[in-house]
Amino acid sequence: MNAADLRIGSLCSGVGGLDLGVQAALGGRVVWHAETDPGAVKVLSRHWPDVPNHGDIRQIGWGRVEPVCVLTAGFPCQDLSVAGSRTGLVPGTRSGLWHHIVTAVETLSPHLVVIEKVRGLLSTRSGTSPLRDLEPCPRCLGDADGTPRMRALGVLLADLADRGYDAGWMCVRASNVGAPHRRARIFLTAWPSARLPGAAAEDADGEPRQQRRLPAPGVSPWPPQRQRSLL
């Protein structure tokens, strides 16, 4: 596929910053937004005058939306941020909009999902989901032995894995790209597991990596270096 043919759909678009980064890395064009904040909507309409805005993601019928190759999302952080409520991904909260995003992923089946979120995604308790197979080591997160808690990131990974997506993520500070402050952000990319090279390879214990949703040895979970340096 030519870069010019790459269609990008944008959820919780804000003023389009994440979309611009993805376009700079991959090429392509934004074919629709979904944003409700009045100020952000004005910015989008100014810089993308011919791109439709589908508005509230809670009200969108995804079966009627133009399919896309890349789906971006920077859903609200207030319930995940260390400066916020830390209530997690509870349905009905602002950060709980994640549950509508994963519905869009399931229906649209994009080749790539790109998510940007605050660092609190790594530490905030999920607030909504029971323990899943992706629950990390409790000692690594400060939980007492025998009382692990699902973190918000684990919910994202589990929800994506349930829909056939592998994922990789990394923390990038603003200072890593030249800004005079740290301001860490998590960038997560996800792709259909069937497209992952070497997905059938086995771990040392003989368990298929496709089953565990892990990349094979030497296979980066991130796009090529030119894209990684931007994200």
N, C-alpha and C positions, 0 to 999 in steps of 0.2 A: 504494500500500500504506500502510495506517495504521501509525503508529509502534508501536502496541500489537501489531501482527501481525508485527513484525520479529523473526525467530528468530536467535539468536546461538549459535554453537558455539565452545567455548573449548578450545584445545590448549595443553598445558604451562601450565596455568592459574595456577599459584602460588596465591596467596590471593585471586585475582580482581580485582586492581587495574586491569588493562587492561580487563577486562570492564565494570567500573563506569564507567570513562572513556568507553567506547564507548556504554554505555547512557545516560549523561548527555548525550552529544552527539546520539545518533540516536534514543533511545527503545528500545523493544523489550524482549525478555526472553531470558535465557540458558536454553537448553533442554537443554544437556549440557556437562559438563566432561570433560577428560582430564588427570589428574594422579596422580602416584604418591608424592610426598613425604609421609610420614606426618603431619607437622605441618601442611602446607598442606591435606591432605585433611580434617583435623579442622576447619580454618577454613571450608572450603567447605561441609562438611556442616552446620556451625552456621548459616551465613548463607544457604545455598541448600539447605535440607533436602529439598526435593522435586525437586531437579535431579539426574539420574543422573550418575555419574562413570564414564567408560569406562576409566579407568586408563592403562596403558602404551600409548602411541601406536604402538609397534612391533608390538603384538599385535592391533590393531583391524582388523576387516574393514569397510572404509568403505562397502561396498555395503549393509551392514545397519544403518548409522547414519542417524538422522533428518536429512534435508537441512536446510540452514540458509541464511539470506540473508546473514549476516555471519559470517566465520570469523576469530577472533583467535588470535594465537600469540605467546608470549614465550619461545621455546625457550632452552635453557641457553646461557650466555655464556662459560663457562670457557675454551673453546678460541679465543675471539675477543678477549677482554679483554686490555688491556695488562698487567694483573696476572696473566694466566693463561699458558697454554702457547703461544698464538698459532699452533697447528697448523692452524687453519682448520676447514673443514667435512668433515673426513675421516669416511667412514662408520665407525660403531662408536664414535666419540667422543661426548661429550655434545652438543656443538654440531652434530655430524653428524646429530642428530635432524631437522634441516631436511629431509633427503631423505624422511622419512616425512610431514612436513607438506605438502610439495608433492604427494605422492601423495594426501593427503586433499583438497587443492585440486582436483586433476584429477578425482577421483571425485565430490565433492560439488558442484562448480561453483557456489560462492557468488557472489552479486552483488558482494560487497566482501570483501577480505582486509585485515586490520589487523595489522601486525607491529611489535613493540617490541624493540629490541636495543641493546647497548652501542655506543659510538662506534667501537670497534675493528672493527666491521663494515666501515668505510670503508677501513681500512688493512691488515688481516690478509690475507695471501695465502690463496687459496682452499683449498689443500692437497689438492684432489681433482680439479678439472676442467681439461681442456686449454683453451687460449685459445679464446675465443668472439668473435662479432661485436661484443659489447658491451664488449670490452676498452677501457678509457679510455687517454688519452694517457700513455705511460710517464713522461714528464718531470714530469707533474703529481703523480706518486706517488713520485718518487725513484728509479725504476729507471734503470739505464743505458740509453742509446739502443740499440735493437735487441734488448733483453731484457725486454720487457714481461711482467708477471705478472698473472694474473687475481686480483682481490680478492674477498673473500667477498661483498660487496654485488653484484658482477657476477654471481656464481653465482645469487643470489636473483633478480635481474632476468632473467637468461637462462632460468632454469628456469620462471619465471612467463610470460615471453614465449613460450616453447615450448608452453605450454598455453593460449595465446590471451589473456593478461592484460597490460594496460598497467599502469604503476606510477609513483608519485611518492613522494618521501621528503624529510624534513627533519630537522635536528638541533635538539633542544629542550633547553635547560639547565634544571635545577630552579629556578635563580634567575629564569628567564623567567616563572615562574608563582608567584613569591613566596617560594620556599624560601631559606634563608640559606646556600646552597652551590651550586656549579655543576653537577656531576653530569650530564653530557650524555648524552642518549639519542637514538637514531635511531628515528623513526616512519615506517613505510612503509605506504602503502595501494596496493592493486591491484584492478583491476576488469576485466571482460571487454572486450577492445578493441572489439568490435562496438557497445558501448554508449557509446563516447567520442564526444561531439559533434565534428563536423568532422574525423573520422578520415581522410576521403579527401582532405583538403587537401594541397597539395604544398609542399615546402620551396623555397627560392630556387633550388636546383639541379634542381628538377623531380622529386625523388624523393618518392613518396607517404609521408606521415607514418605511415599505418597500417603500412606496410612497416617503417619505422624505429622503430616503437613510441614516437613522440613526440606530445605534444599539439599541437593546432593553435594558431596565434597567438591570444593572449587567453584561452585555455582553461586554467584552473588544473587541475593534476593532483590537487588536494586537494578534499575535500568543501566545501560552502559555509562562509562565514566563521564562523558560530556553532560549527561542528564544528572548524574549524582552530584557533580560539583555545583550545579545550580540549586538543586533541592537541598 
